[in-house]
Amino acid sequence: MTGPGSTAPRQFAFTTRAHVAVDDATGEPIGLDDIDARVGWLLDLITAAGDELVSRLWQPATFDVLAAGRDRQDRRLPAQGHVAAARLGWNPAYPDRLYVPSRVTRVVTAQVMTTLRTLAYRDTAIAALSTRFDPATGAVAPPTEPGDFVPPGFARGVQRQLVARARRDGGAPAVRLRITEVQGPPRMAAMAQLSAADRQLAQITVTERELVLTVKLPTCPAPAGRAQWRRVRLTAAIPAHLHGRAVTDWHLPTLVLDRRGLLWRCAATELVPANDLDSATVAVGVDWSPSTLGAAAIAGDSADGLASDYRGWTYDDRGLGIKLARLQAEGQLLHRKAARLTRLAAAAPPEVRARLDAKIAVLDAHRTAVGVKRGRINRELAFHFARQVTEYVAAAGADMIAVEDLTTLETRGHGRVNNNRAAQSARRQAVAALAHTAAGVGVTVVAVPARGSSALCPGCDEPLARPGGYHTAWCPGCRVGGNRDHIAGVNLAKRALLGRNNVTRRRGQLPAVRVAEHAPVRPSRDKTGPTPSRPRHRRVRRSLPTVTPRVGVTPKQHVPAPQASVWDTVQPTPPHGDAGSRDTRPSQTPATPVADSPRST
C-alpha cells in the first residue's frame, strides 16, 4: 500500500568495530588482539572448507543442476544457500580429528552456493558465446536467438577468455565450452557470513546505542572438540548517523579482518517513505558524464504532455576526478613495473632474484596503498554526489530519478585513456549511494536504457548536431539545445515517465524500464527547476599588503586563503570559532586594521 504518509521497509549496510570483548561464560575481559587471532582461525577454517568444496564441485554437472534449479526429486531449490546445499548433499569435508560445528558448515555452504550461483550465469554465457566464436578471427557472431543475448561488456570479457584459450590450443575449431574448461575454480573470500547461522552460533542484541554480538569462536587453530569452541560477547558502538532512525531490525554481521583488525559488515532494516511510481509526474534524469561524475535535468508530465526547461545541473567534484585519474595512472605504472621485475626475476640468479623480490614487494605495497586511497575517495565522492543530487531532486519536487542502466552502458569512442578512465569511475558505487540517499526522502531510483540518450533530440527523436564540439548539442527542428549531458538527462527523465507503468522489479536490483519509448518533450519557459546554488568563497588578496616588519622579528610568509574542496561540503560547517573540526578553517588576521579598509568608509 502506498499513499501519503505510508512507509516501506528498506535494508542498508554499515560497518563498525568492537571495542569491548568478554567471555560469555565467565565474564572475563578478552583482549582485542586475541579476538582478532580467534576470528582469523575461524576464517581459515571457513576458507579451507570452502575451497575444498568448490574444487570438488567444479564440474559441468554442478552448473547444470543450478541452471535447472531442481533437485533429484524434481523439487525447486530453495533460495537459502545452505538449505539448497543440504538438499543436494553438497557438504564440505574436514581433516581428521578436527571438530567444526554444524552451524559453521552452514556458513561455508551458504558462501559456496552464492559463488556457484553467480558463476552459473557465466557458464551459460560461455556456452552460448563459444558456439559462435571463430578462433581464426577472434570474433563472436551476433546471436540468433533472443535467449542468447548477453550484455556487450560481459561478452567482451568472455571473448578475451576464448581468445586466450584458442592461443593455448593452437586455434582449435569452435566447440561448445563450459566454464570449467575456460577457467579454474575461484578462491573463497576470507569472511564469515553469520546471517546463514542461527542462535546456536551467533546472536545480536541492541542496548541503547550499542550492538552486542555473541558468537562462538575457536580457542585454537585446529579445535578437536566442543570444549575448544567458546562463546564471546563483543560490544560495538552504533554509528552516529544511525541514531534516531526508524530501524526495525538489526541483522547478523559478516566478519572480516583488515589491516586494523576485526571489522563488522552489518545490515539493518528501516522504514522509509513509500513512493508510488504510477502517480509520478516529475522525474530527474542523471547522465554519467566523461568530464565529471554526472549531470541532471528535469522533465514533467502534465495534461499538455511532457515538458522541460532544458536547463540542467552539473555536478562539481572539486578536482577529485583529476586526482582519481592521477592515482589510477600511478597504480597502473606500479603494476607494469612489478610485472616487468617479475619476468626478470624468473630467469635471474638467486642473489639477483632476492633483490628483485624485495623491490617487487615494495611496489606491491605502494600499489595496495594507492588502491586503498582510490577506494576511500571514490566512496566519499559517491556519497557527496548522491547528497547533491538528492537536494536538487527535493528542490524540484521530483518523484523519481532516472539513471542509465549500467549493464547497457558502454564506454567507447573517447580514446583508450579516456575509455579506461570512464570505465574505472565509481558509477556503480554512486548509483548505490544515490538509491540509498534518495530513498530516505521517498524518491525511487529507476534504471532506464542508455543507448542514444545524448545523441537523440528529446522532442523529435532525431540525431542532434554538434555545432560547438563534443559537449554541445543542438536540434534545428525543435530549436532546443545546450549541454549534451543536460539533453541526455531530459531523455532519461522522459523514458522514466513514459515507462513508469511497465517497471521491472528484480530482487537485489533497481527497478528498471526495459523499453525506451518516445514522446515529444516541448520546451517550457516556466520556472520549474531549482536554481543551482553557487558557492560563495572568501576573496583572496592578489597583492601583498605593504607592511613594515618590526626590527628583530622574522616576518612570516604570506599564506593565501585555502581553496574550497569537497570535504568542506560533506557536513554542515560548525559555528564560527570552532577550530577543532576539519571543516572549519580559522580566518587569518588581516595585515591592515579594519578601519583602513575601503568598506569601512
C-alpha positions, 0 to 999 in steps of 0.5 A: 500500500502506498499513499501519503504518509505510508512507509516501506521497509528498506535494508542498508549496510554499515560497518563498525568495530568492537571495542569491548570483548568478554567471555560469555561464560565467565565474564572475563575481559578478552583482549582485542588482539586475541579476538582478532587471532580467534576470528582469523582461525575461524576464517581459515577454517571457513576458507579451507572448507570452502575451497575444498568444496568448490574444487570438488564441485567444479564440474559441468554437472554442478552448473547444470543442476543450478541452471535447472534449479531442481533437485533429484526429486524434481523439487525447486531449490530453495533460495537459502544457500545452505538449505539448497546445499543440504538438499543436494548433499553438497557438504564440505569435508574436514581433516581428521580429528578436527571438530567444526560445528554444524552451524559453521558448515552452514556458513561455508555452504551458504558462501559456496552456493552464492559463488556457484550461483553467480558463476552459473550465469557465466557458464551459460554465457560461455556456452552460448558465446563459444558456439559462435566464436571463430578462433581464426578471427577472434570474433563472436557472431551476433546471436540468433536467438533472443535467449542468447543475448548477453550484455556487450561488456560481459561478452567482451570479457568472455571473448578475451577468455576464448581468445586466450584459450584458442592461443593455448590450443593452437586455434582449435575449431569452435566447440561448445565450452563450459566454464570449467574448461575456460577457467579454474575454480575461484578462491573463497573470500576470507569472511564469515557470513553469520546471517546463514547461522542461527542462535546456536552460533551467533546472536545480536542484541541492541542496548541503547546505542550499542550492538552486542554480538555473541558468537562462538569462536575457536580457542585454537587453530585446529579445535578437536572438540566442543570444549575448544569452541567458546562463546564471546560477547563483543560490544560495538558502538552504533554509528552516529548517523544511525541514531534516531532512525526508524530501524526495525531490525538489526541483522547478523554481521559478516566478519572480516579482518583488515589491516586494523583488525576485526571489522563488522559488515552489518545490515539493518532494516528501516522504514522509509517513505513509500513512493508510488511510481504510477502517480509520478509526474516529475522525474530527474534524469542523471547522465554519467558524464566523461568530464565529471561524475554526472549531470541532471535535468528535469522533465514533467508530465502534465495534461499538455504532455511532457515538458522541460526547461532544458536547463540542467545541473552539473555536478562539481567534484572539486578536482577529485576526478583529476586526482582519481585519474592521477592515482589510477595512472600511478597504480597502473605504472606500479603494476607494469613495473612489478610485472616487468621485475617479475619476468626478470626475476624468473630467469635471474640468479638467486642473489639477483632474484632476492633483490628483485623480490624485495623491490617487487614487494615494495611496489606491491605495497605502494600499489595496495596503498594507492588502491586503498586511497582510490577506494576511500575517495571514490566512496566519499565522492559517491556519497557527496554526489548522491547528497547533491543530487538528492537536494536538487531532486527535493528542490524540484519536487521530483518523484523519481530519478532516472539513471542509465542502466549500467549493464547497457552502458558502454564506454567507447569512442573517447580514446583508450585513456579516456575509455579506461578512465570512464570505465574505472569511475565509481558509477556503480558505487554512486548509483548505490549511494544515490538509491540509498540517499534518495530513498530516505526522502521517498524518491525511487531510483529507476534504471532506464536504457542508455543507448542514444540518450545524448545523441537523440533530440528529446522532442523529435527523436532525431540525431542532434548536431554538434555545432560547438564540439563534443559537449554541445548539442543542438536540434534545428527542428525543435530549436532546443539545445545546450549541454549534451549531458543536460539533453541526455538527462531530459531523455532519461527523465522522459523514458522514466515517465513514459515507462513508469507503468511497465517497471521491472522489479528484480530482487537485489536490483533497481527497478528498471524500464526495459523499453525506451519509448518516445514522446515529444518533450516541448520546451517550457519557459516556466520556472520549474527547476531549482536554481543551482546554488553557487558557492560563495568563497572568501576573496583572496588578496592578489597583492601583498599588503605593504607592511613594515616588519618590526626590527628583530622579528622574522616576518612570516610568509604570506599564506593565501586563503585555502581553496574550497574542496569537497570535504568542506561540503560533506557536513554542515560547517560548525559555528564560527570559532570552532577550530577543532573540526576539519571543516572549519578553517580559522580566518587569518588576521588581516595585515591592515586594521579594519578601519583602513579598509575601503568598506569601512568608509 
